[in-house]
Amino acid sequence: MLQEKGANPVVSEMLAGLMASSPDATVRLRALWALHAMGAANAETIKAGLASEDPYLRAWSIQSFSHCAMSRRCSGKDFRKTR
């Protein structure tokens, strides 16, 4: 349903908050899936997933990055380390 309605800024912020702060990896993964389906996953969200200890969250973050990059919402520049 969220996918069909598209990215609502309020919902996207709420899901990004869950992604960043929930202690439950399943909740974080579901938040990432929802953001991904809505086309609202961005560099910050993906970076949070890549930093996770959960291997499934890291794997789905990579998948989300590929879709984000293909839609030109983010690029490799967003993920380069700065010194």
N, C-alpha and C positions, 0 to 999 in steps of 0.2 A: 504494500500500500504506500509506504514512504517512497519507494522507487517511482511509482506512477505519479505521485504528486510533485516530485522534484525536491530540490533543496530549499527548505524553509530555514531562514537564518536562525530563528529561535531554536528549532529542533536541532539544527547542525551544531549550535553552541552547546546545547545540553549533551548531545552525543560526544562531542569533543571533550567536554568536561568529564564524562564517564570514562572515556578512553584514557585520559590523563591521570585520573585520581582513584579509580576503583581498585581495591585490593584483589578483586576477583578477576582472574585472567579470562574466564568465560564471558563476563560482562564486558570487559575491554574488547574481546574479539567480536562479540555481537554488535557493539557500538561501531567498530571499524567496518564490519560487514554492511551495516545500515548506511554509514557515511559513503562507503564505496558504491553501494547500489544507487544512492541518491546523486552520485556525482559530486559529492561534497568533501571527499577526502582531499586534504591538502598537505603541503610539505610538513607542517608542524605535526599533524596527526600521524603521518607516516613515520616521521622521525621518532615519535613516542613509541610507535609499534616496533620499530627496528631496535630500540633500546631495551625492549622488554626481555625478560629472562625466558618467557614462554616461546617455544619454538614455532608453534602454530601462529601466534600473533606476529612473529618476525616474518614467517613465510607469507602470510596474507598481506603484510605491509609491503613486501616486495611486489606482490601481484598488484596491489593498489597503486604503487608507484608507476608500474608500467602503464596502467590505464590513465593515471594522472598525466604522465609524460606524453602519451599519445594524444590526449585532448589538449595538451599545451597549458594545463593549469599549473604544472610544476616542471622543473628540469633538473638535470644533474647538478647544475650550479647551486641549487637549493640544498644539496647534500654534501658539498665539499667542505672539508674541515679547514678551519682557519687557524693560524698559529698565533 
